[in-house]
Amino acid sequence: MEAIIPATGLLSLPSNPQARAFRPFSTLGTRFPSAAVRAHTPAPRTDALRWRERNPSFSKPRSPLDAQRLLLYHLSSGYRGKDKSFPVCGAGAAAIPADGGGYVEEKPKPKLLGVEVQTLEKIIPLGLMFFCILFNYTILRDTKDVLVVTAKGSSAEIIPFLKTWVNLPMAVGFMLLYTKLSNVLSKKALFYTVLFPFIAFFGAFAFVLYPLRDVIHPTGLADKLLAALGPSFLGPVAILRIWSFCLFYVMAELWGSVVISVLFWGFANQITTVEEAKEFYPLFGLGANVALIFSGRTVKYFSNLRKNLGPGVDGWAISLKGMMSIVVLLGLVICAIYWGVNTFVVNDASLPRSQRKKKEKPKLGMKESLKFLWSSTYVRDLATLVVAYGISINLVEVTWKSKLKAQFPSPNEYSSFMGDFSTATGIATFTMMLLGRVILRKFGWGVAAMITPTVLLLTGVGFFSLILFGEPLAPLLGKFGMTPLLAAVYVGALQNIFSKSAKYSLFDPCKEMAYIPLDEDVKVKGKAAIDVVCNPLGKSGGALIQQFMILTFGSLANSTPYLGGILLVIVLAWLGAARSLDAQFSPLAKQELEKEKLLKEKVKEPMVKPSLENTDGLVEKPAVAAKENGSLHESFASENSTNGSHLKKKLAPESESSSETTTPHGQ
């Protein structure tokens, strides 16, 4: 604008013009001629004379430059006087191009169901991509357990050894490789380079590796090692015996951590704004449970194919081919959606872009993290919650899977039950996520935080009681058509379903809420310490305890009474930490609410003086403006200064929120 209109004389353009509403021409009947402004030509004489006659308080311009200054004043201040048809335009909604092509009016963005269509062009493909990824993950998660637990020469005892000595090293190695590739490849190439090996492996496993399992598995060597080491080493030896199944197990685990957490959420955070993330990321969580329900039905369908096959046919091989075909197909759909979003959506310049800044997190080592955890009671209680959940859920889950194999030794039967289990988990979690907000709002943080350990304690006691004292209850259970083993399987399934649904709907929100009242330094350092120490300790702690018990007592069944006692101690410590944390959290939360109320009251106070608008919404004409051009300049400058300060105050919280990255988590 300054290059087009000379900024000489008493009135000059502001260095930072403020946005104003655009009002179209109604008197002149034609568009504003920007070329006329460059040529310093006044408005049409007849219309100008009529306007001056109706507005006598303004002096007659004595030169084209005076007319230009007067026009610019009205364009910037929105003044129309008694003539409501005086044209007013602003830089916020319309601009005067340098090429003299006239003004460009910004049209309202089209909406669908109250959401801008441009936003839906991003959110709908992301939702479909997330659905496909989690649909695959549920199939892979159920299938990996069937393979390693029901395989000949293996059992559920292999799981803790597999997680510690195979899954963890490969996950670390994969992330190191991913970091190096991210420095070499573009984001698009990196996405395809990481995803295609998963798709190729799962397809090759079903059609190549599994049919050749008897050829590629070293069964003879594994038998010799087991005879030399003893039955206590059944789990470690089974890793060698069924190495291809273990590789499938690891790749299925990596699908959850790499494809969901790294690829999908990284891409979603890249193309969405903070406002879009706050509005739509919670819906992704609900969609994840819908995917869980449908994928559970799919697993159930393919697992029951064995019933329609003749004798001598490997029904599990056919079921595996069907499920892996779906995984490969949906994997290609994920790639197609990613390509389409990058081609037709991300390259659209009209879409809003994310301007979020990365927060710098303190890098605490193991020693510094332990020291910080020990120094703060609040953070120590919060760490206890995280560690206790990770250990307790692992202690019950592995023991339950060993009983599940005893009840359903066939891979098809085991897989069919896991399909029902996944569907029930999806329904329960979906329901609990809807009820979680009601529970938090009505009963408070303390009750919501104690629901998860209470559910785990009650169902855990019932599960271990049926295992240890099931025989006296056999006559009573027989009346309901169940054996103690089947009853233990059902109670263990309920324990896993409700503990996981309570975790996603209550435990995770309560854990994140506990950080809010802390000051910034404790909040950031505490979260970093828990990420470094507590998350890995919770995940591997249960596996290490089970390994010790198996090697000490010979088998998982012999160590069941001790595992039950350890679970009881851990859950009671969990409840105690939750009660202690509630006593500390509630006063801090009240203080935080009082601060927010004070801030809201300050925001409600008028930040600028009342404008000169009358009841009709029109700015009243200043009498001094007709006498002195200097007063025009003062009014113009003061108005821009006032609006600028008001705009800065208004945008301050938005700029702060835009620096945060929202990263909701998948299943």
N, C-alpha and C positions, 0 to 999 in steps of 0.2 A: 504493500500500500504506500509506504514512504517513497518508493521509487516511482510511483505513478503520480502522486499528488505532492507538490512541493511543500516542504515542512517549514516554510519561512513565515515571518510575520508574527503577530501576537499569539495566534492560536496554532498549536502544532499537535501532531498526532502523538498519543501516548506510546511509550516504548513497549508496554505490555497491555494491549487493548483487552477489555473484558467482554465476555460473551453476553449478548442480549437477544431477546426474541425478535423474530422477523415479522414485519407487517407488510403485506403486499400493497402495491399501488392501487388506489381506487379512483383518484381524481385524474391523474395524467392519462391513464388508460394504456400506457406503453411501459415497457421495461426501462429500468434506469440505465441511461447510456453512459457506460464507463468512459467511452472515447470522449464524450463531452466534458467529463471532469478533467481529463488530461489536457484538453485544449482550453481549459479555463472558461468555458462558455456557460452562461447562466441558464436557469430553467426557462421553459417557454414563457414569453412575456405575459400572455393573457392569464394563465394560471397563477403566475407569480403575483400579478396585480390583484387578482381576486383574493389571494391568500393574505396579502398585506392589508387590504381593505377590511377583512374580517379579523385581523390581528394588528390593531394600530399600535400596540405597545412596542413593537419592534421597529427600529429605524430603517429607513430605506437604504439599501446598499448603494454606495457611491461608486463602486468599481466591480469588475468581475471577480477580483480577489476577495473583496468584502462579501460578495454573494457566496463565494465558495466557503469562506469561513463560517458564515451564518448557517449554511446548509450542513456543514460538518458538525456544527454544534448540535443541531437538531437530530442528525443521524446518530450521534453518540449519546445524547441525553434522553431521547425518546419523547421530546416535547412536541405537542401537537396543538396546544392552545384550544381555542374554541372550535377550530376546524378539525374535526375528528378524522378527516380524510387525508390529512397531511402525510405524505409517505415517510415511513421510518424503516430503516433496515439496520441490521447489526451484523458483526462478523461471526457471531455464534452460529447462526442458521443460514446465512447467505453471504457470499463473498463476491468481490468485484475482480474478475480475473485480469491479469496483466495484458492479455491479448485483446481486451475490449469486447469480449463476447457477451457481456451482460452478466447479471447476477445468477447464481445457481442456488436454488432453494432445496434444502434437505427434506426429503419426504419421510414420513413416519415409517419405521421398519415393520414389515408384516409380522403378525403373530398367529400362533396356532395353539389353542387351549391356554392362552395367557402367556405363552413362552415365545420369544423371538424365533423366527424360522432359522435364522443364522445360527443360533445356539443349538437348536435341534439337529442341525446338520452335523454337529460334532457329537452331541450327547447320544443320539440314537445309534450311530455306528459303534461308539465306545461301549454302549450297553450290550449290543449284539456280540462284540468281541469278548467282553467280560463273561457273558453267558456261555459262549463256546469254550473259553478257557476253563471255566469251572465245571462245565459238563464233562470235559475230558478229564479233569483232575479227579472227579469223583469216581469215574470208571477206572482210572489208573490206580487210585488209592485202594479201592476194593480188590482189584486184581492182584496187586503186589502182595497183599496179605495172603490171598489164596495160594499163590505160587510158592512162597517161602514157608508157609505154615503146613500146608498139606502135602508137600513134596515127600517122596520116599527118602527116609534117612534124615528127616528134618522135623522140627517142631517149633512151637512158639518161643522156645528157649534161644533160637537163633536171633531174634529181634534185638535184644539189648546189645549183643556183640556186633550185630550188623550196623546198628546206629552209631556205635562208638568207633569201631575200627575200620569201617568201609565208607559209610555215608558221610561222616564228618570230614575225613581227609579229601574225599572227592569233591565235596562242596567247597572246601577251601581252595583246592586246585582249580576248580571251575571258575571261581570268582577271580583268582589271579589271572587266568587266561582271559576272562572277560575284560578285566581292567586294561590289559595290554592291547586287546583288539579295539577297545574304545578309543585308544590313542592313535590308531592307524586308520580305522574304517569310519565312514560317515554313519550317521544315526540310522539311516535306512538300511545300509549294507550290514550294519551290526545286528539289526533286528532279524533280518533274514538269515544271517550267518549263524545266529544262536538258535533260531526256531527250527530251521530245516533239519539239523541233525536229530532233534527229538522226533520229528515226524518220520524220518527215515528209519530210526532205530525201532520205534514201536511197530512200524509196518514189517520190518525185517524180522523182528522177534516172533511175531505170530506166524509168518509164512516160511521162515528159514530156521531160526535158532530153536524154537520149540519142537518142530518135527525132528530135528537132529539132536535132541537133548541126550539120548542114549549114547551117541557117538562122541559128543564134545565134553560130556561130564566125566571126570576121573573117579568113577565109583570105586574101582579096585584100590586105588591109592588112599581114598578116604576111609575105606574099611580097615586098611592096615594101620593108619594113623589112629583111628578110634580104638582099635584093639590095644595099641601101645600106650595111649594116653589115658584111657578109661572113659566110662560113660559120662563123667562130669564135663568132658570136653566135646559133648555132642554138638553144642551150638557153634563153637569155632570151627570144628571140622566140617560142619554142614555148609559153611560159607564156601569152602573149597569144593565140596561135593556138588553143589548146585550153583556154580559161579554165574551162569547165565541168568538164572532167576534172581540172584542177588544184584546183578547189574540192572535188571529191569526194576528192582525195588529202588535202587539209587536214582535211576533216571526218573521214576515216578515222583520221588521225593523232590528232585531238582526241578521238576515241572512246577511244583507248587511254589518253591522259593525263587526260581529264576524267571519263569514265564509270567507268573502272577505279580510278584513283588517288584521285579526289576524291569521287565519289558513292558508289561501293561501299565502299571502305575507310573513308570517313568514317562511313557508316551502320553498318558492322560494328563499328568502334571505339566507336560510340555505345551499342550495345545489348549488347555482350559484356563480361564481366569479364576481369581480367588472367589468372586461372587458365584460363578457357575459351580465351582467345586463345593462351596457350602450348601448350595441348593440341591445338587444332583448326586454327590458322592454317597450320602446315606441311602439313596434309592438303589445304588449299586449293591449295597449290602443286602437289601431285601431281594434283589434279583439273583444274588448268589445262592440264596436258599431256595428260590424257585428252580434254579439249575440243579440243585442237589436233589430235589424231589423228582424231576423228570429223568435225571441220569440214574437214580436208584431204580426207577421202573424199567429203564433200559437194561440195566445189569440183571434184574430179575427175569426179564423176558429171554435174554440170551442164555441165562443159566438153566432155564427150564426146557431148552431145546433137547436136552438129553432124553427127556421122557418120550419123545416122538421118534427116537432113533432105534435101530435094531441092535441086537447083541453084537459085541465085538467092535463096535464103532467108538472111537475116542470122542466122546461128547464134549469134553472140556476143550479139546483142540478146535472143534468147530465153533464153540462159544467164544473162544479166544480170538479166532479169526474175525468173527462178526464184530466184536467189540473194538478190536484194534482197527478194523476198517473204518468204523465211525470216528475213532480218534484221528486217523490220518485225514479223513474227509473234512472234519471240522478244523483240523490244523491248517489245511489249505484254504478254508473259508476265512480263518483268522488272517492269513497272509493277504488274501484278496481284500478284506476290509481295510487292513493297514495300507495297502497300495491305494485303494480308492480314497481314503481320508487324506493321504498325503498328496494325491494328484488333484482332487477336486475341492477339497476343503481347506487344507493348510495353506495352499498357494493362493487362496482368495484373499486379496488385500483388504476387502471390506470387513472381514471378520475381526473381532477384538482379539488382541494378543495378550498373553500372560506377561506381566511385567514384574513377576515376583523375584525377590532377591533371596539368595540362599543365606540362611542363618549360619554363622560361624559357631560350631559346637566345640567346646573345650575337649582336647584330646587327653584323656586321663588314662594312665597306665594301670596295670592290675594293682600295684602297690598303692598308688594314689587313690584308686577307687575304693579299695578295702578300708583305707584310713578315713576317707570321707564318709563311707557308710557307717563306720563305727562311731564317728563323732556326732552324728545327728540321730536322735531317737525317732523323729518323724520319718526320715528317709530309711532308717533301719527297719521300722515297721512296714513300710511300703515294700522294701526289698523282700521281707519275709513272705508277704502275700505272693509275690511273683515266683519265688523259689518253691514255696509250698505247693502252688498249683502245678508247676511243672513236674515235681517229684511224684505227687499223689496220683495224678492222672496216668502217669506211666506205670506206677506200681499196679494199679487196678487193670489197666488196659491189656498188658501182656498176660497177666494171669487169666483174664477173661478169654483171651484168644486161645489159650491152651485148652480151656474147657470147651470152647467152641469147636475146636478140632475133634475133641473126644466125642462130642455130640453129632457133628457133621463131618465125618472123615472124607467124604467124596468132595472133590473140587467144585462140582456143580452145585451140590447141596450147600456147601460153605458159601459159595458166591451168591446163591439165591438168597440166603439169609442176610448177607451183607448188603444186597440190594434193598431189602426191606428196611434194614438198619439205616441206610443212607436216606431213604425217603422219610422215615420217621424223624431222623435228625433234622432234615430240612424243614418239616412241618413244625416241629417243636421250636426250632430256632427262630423261624419266621414269626410265630406267635409270641415268643418271649421278647423279640425285638420291638413288637408293637406294644407289649405290656411294660417294657422296661422303663419307658418315660413316665408312665403312670405310677409305677412303684417308687421311682426316685422322687417324683413330685409329691406323692402322698405320704410316704413313710420315711423319706430322708435317705442320706448317704449310708448311715450305719446299718440299717436294715438291708438295703440293697447289697452292701458289701458282704454281709454275712449269709446271704442266701446261697451262694455258690459253695462255700465250705460245708454249710449245713446239709445241702442236698448230697454232696459227695460223702459226707460222714454217714448219713442214714442209709444210703444205698450201698456204701462200702461195707458197713457192718452187716447188712442183710446178705450181701454177696459172699463174704468170707464165712459167715455163720452157716450158710447152706453148704459150703465146701467142707467145713470142719465138722459140723454137727448135722449133716444131711441124713444119715442113716436113721436116727430116731424119728425124723419127720417123714420118712418114706410112706408109712400108711396114710398119714393125713394128706400128703401130696398126691397119693394114688387116687384119692377120691376126685381130684380135679384132673385126672388123666396126665399127670406129670411125674417125672422122676426127680430126685434131688439134683441130678446133673442138669436136666432141662430147666428146672426152676432157677438154678444158679446162672445158666446162660441168659435167661430172660431178665433176671434181676441185674446182671452185669450189663446187659444191653441198655436197660433203663438208666443205670448209673452213668454210662457213657453218653447217652442221648441228652439227659437233663444237665449233666455237668458241662457238656460242650455248649448247649444252648444257653445256659446261665452264664458261661464265660463270655460268649459273643454279645449277649444282650445286657449283662449287668457287671461282670467282673472287669472287662476292658474299659467301659465308660467310667466306672468308679475309680479305676487305677489312674486314668488320665485326669479325672476331676481332682484327684488328690494333689496334683502338681499345681493347680491354679492359685491357691492362696499363698504359695511360697514366694519369697522375693526372687528376683530374676537370677541372681547368682546361685542360690541354693537350688532353684528349679532346673537350671541348665546343667549344673554339675551333678545333681542327684540323678537326673535322667541318664546322663552319660555313664555314671557309675553303675546304675542298674543294667544298662545295655551291655556294659563290658563284663560284669560279674554275674548278675542274677539270671539273666536270660539263658546264657550257656549252662550255668550251674543247674537251673531248673530242668532244662531239657536232658542233660547228660547225667544229672544226679540220680534219677530213678533207674537209668540203665546201669550205672556203676553199682548201685545197691543190689540190683538183681544179679549182675555178674558175680559179685562177691558171694551172694547167697547160693547161687547155682554151683559154683566151684567148691563152696564149703560143704554144702549138704547133699550134693550129688545131682539134684534135679530141681526143677521149678516146683513140682508137687511137694517135695519134702520141705521146701523153704516157705510154703504158703502160710503156715501159722506165724512165722516171724515177719513176713511181709505185711500181714494183717496188723500186727502190733506196731510196726513202724508207721503204717498208714494212720493208725489212730493217734499216735504221738504228733505226727506232722500236721494233721487236720486240727487238733486241739491247739497247737502252736499258731496255726493260721487264724483260728477264731480269736485267740488272745491278741494277736497283732492287729486284727481288724477292729476289735473293741478299743484297744489303745489308740489306734489311729483315728477312730471316730471321735474320741474325747479330745484329740488335738485338732482335728479337722473342723469340727463344728464351730468353735469360737473364731477360728481364722476365716471360715466361710462367712460368718455373720459380719465380721469386720469388712470383708471384701464387698458384701452386699451394701453395707452402709456407705462405703466409698463410691460405689456405682450410683447410689441414689443421690449423693451430693453432686457428683459429676453431671447427672441428668438435670438436676435443679439448676446448676450453673449454665448448662446448655440452653435451658428454657428461658433464661433471662435475656432481654433484648441486647444484642451485640452492637446494633447500629441505631442511630436516631431515626425517628419516624420520618418517612419521605414526605415530599410535598404533594402527595396524591390526594385528590378529593374523593368523594363518595362514589363518583362514577369511574374511578380507576384511572383518571387522567391527571397528568402532572400539571399543576397550576403554573401560570406564566409568572416569572419573576419580574417585578416592576423595574428593578434596577437594570435588568438586561437591556432594556430599550434605550437606556441613557449612556451606558459605558460598556464598551467592548471588553474592557479589562475585567469587569465582573463576570462576563461570560467565561473567560479563561479560568477565573478562580473557581466558579461553580463547576466547570467541566473537570478541573484537576481534582477538586475535593471529592467529587462523586466517584471518580475512578479510584482514588485512594481508599475511600470507604468500602467500595465494593471489593477491592483487592484484598483488604484485610479480612473482610467477611468470608471471602472465598477461601483464603488460606486456612481460617479456623474451621471451615466446613470440610475441607479436604484433608486436614491433618490426620484424623483417625483413619481415613481411607488409605492414605499413603503408608501408614504404619501397618495396617492389615494386609496390604499388598505385598509386604516383604516376607510374609509367612507362607509356608508351603503346606498345603493340606494333603495328607496322605492317609486316606483311609486304607484299611487292610482287607484282603480277601480271606477266603476260607483257609 
